[in-house]
Amino acid sequence: MRLTELFNSRRFVLSIEMFPPKTAESGESLKRSLLSLNRFHPAFVSCTYGAGGSTRGQTLDWCQWIQQTLQCPAMAHFTCVSSTVTELSAWLDEAWQAGVRNIMSLRGDPPAGQQVFTAAEGGLSHASELTALIRRRYPDMGIGVAGYPEKHVEAASMDSDLQHLKTKVDAGADAIFTQLFFINDSFLKFRDQCSALGIHVPIVPGIMPITDFARIRRITAMCGSVIPAELSNRLEAVKEDSAAQFEIGVEYAIRQCQQLQAAGVPGIHFYALNKSDACERILQALNLPVA
Ligand SMILES: Cc1cc2nc3c(=O)[nH]c(=O)nc-3n(C[C@H](O)[C@H](O)[C@H](O)COP(=O)(O)OP(=O)(O)OC[C@H]3O[C@@H](n4cnc5c(N)ncnc54)[C@H](O)[C@@H]3O)c2cc1C
């Protein structure tokens, strides 16, 4: 089922994001996590597209596993990194053949060792171009794009970033999935700014439960998401106690999701980091509508 149908047919579009694991053992652990999370009836499970190229080929394999084993629609993430338009088109054909009907259309980060994103020769520079390519080649493909409530790290200003987001939507995106954030007011302001610009597709908040403070600090240092001082101080105080960090992170995410639900979000996209324990606790507390 493609994205627009999911948003039209469900009261709440819950999605879980995973990444292709590096070892067979972590693959088995991921399968157990996804089977467990599937009890909460996600509308779809998305699989990331390896930044450095190492796990890239696995994205479609995992999408097939999701659709066959979980009987749940999959969304394949897809980036412009190091690929020509011919290569991008060939991968899209493969995805369609594999039964994938939803793509997260992304530019991608600069490959390791490079500071600035440079399009491959004969490739694409922005996610809006990839979105247009997908929409042209597969008019019936569901397309998600990334949005940044606290601005993309490279963007010169929030205004220019929002204009570029509008270009992506106009190129054919069906929905926006946001970068992880911890301050709901940032998301709500972003939603208003999108609306003022004439962006009317569903905007789904991206939530990453904090279970390991050191890891989240590394992630937020890269993507620019702000950890509020109050939360950061609480986590800093228990930095030697992983169980306490987990509890604080889960409790914070539950409160964050409850407030977002009350603000009428159309769904939540969980960055589950291939684990199920935190998301399960959060989903049990939220008691979301299943269909
Ligand atoms: C939900 C989600 C899922 C993700 N999944 C993956 C994944 O699977 N694999 C992966 O490698 N990365 C993933 N990322 C990270 C993403 O690739 C990076 O954030 C990347 O730096 C930007 O990608 P984008 O699609 O937002 O790019 P774009 O929309 O192209 O924007 C990138 C930057 O360029 C600017 N820009 C856009 N268009 C123009 C233009 N026409 N002229 C000038 N400037 C412009 C924007 O303002 C922004 O600063 C994901 C991010 C999110 C939020």
The ligand as a Gaussian input file, in Angstrom:
#p B3LYP/6-31G(d) Opt

LIG

0 1
 C       13.495000      10.823000       7.862000
 C       14.940000      10.814000       7.428000
 C       15.488000       9.644000       6.883000
 C       16.844000       9.625000       6.448000
 N       17.353000       8.462000       5.921000
 C       18.609000       8.421000       5.441000
 C       19.140000       7.255000       4.805000
 O       18.488000       6.235000       4.733000
 N       20.420000       7.310000       4.308000
 C       21.166000       8.444000       4.383000
 O       22.302000       8.440000       3.894000
 N       20.699000       9.572000       4.972000
 C       19.430000       9.586000       5.499000
 N       18.944000      10.745000       6.082000
 C       19.828000      11.911000       6.222000
 C       19.800000      12.838000       4.983000
 O       20.342000      12.153000       3.878000
 C       20.623000      14.074000       5.320000
 O       19.973000      14.860000       6.277000
 C       21.107000      14.916000       4.142000
 O       22.140000      15.778000       4.596000
 C       20.048000      15.778000       3.483000
 O       19.146000      15.018000       2.790000
 P       17.801000      15.715000       2.210000
 O       17.081000      14.655000       1.488000
 O       17.089000      16.438000       3.263000
 O       18.454000      16.752000       1.174000
 P       17.881000      18.019000       0.416000
 O       16.424000      18.168000       0.545000
 O       18.462000      17.980000      -0.954000
 O       18.549000      19.214000       1.250000
 C       19.929000      19.209000       1.601000
 C       20.399000      20.642000       1.810000
 O       20.411000      21.323000       0.550000
 C       19.561000      22.457000       0.587000
 N       18.896000      22.503000      -0.721000
 C       17.899000      21.723000      -1.170000
 N       17.565000      22.060000      -2.440000
 C       18.386000      23.081000      -2.792000
 C       18.545000      23.857000      -3.977000
 N       17.772000      23.668000      -5.053000
 N       19.507000      24.824000      -3.990000
 C       20.302000      25.030000      -2.913000
 N       20.197000      24.334000      -1.756000
 C       19.247000      23.353000      -1.702000
 C       18.605000      22.228000       1.759000
 O       18.118000      23.445000       2.309000
 C       19.488000      21.472000       2.729000
 O       20.298000      22.341000       3.470000
 C       17.625000      10.795000       6.560000
 C       17.079000      11.959000       7.136000
 C       15.764000      11.973000       7.572000
 C       15.200000      13.215000       8.203000

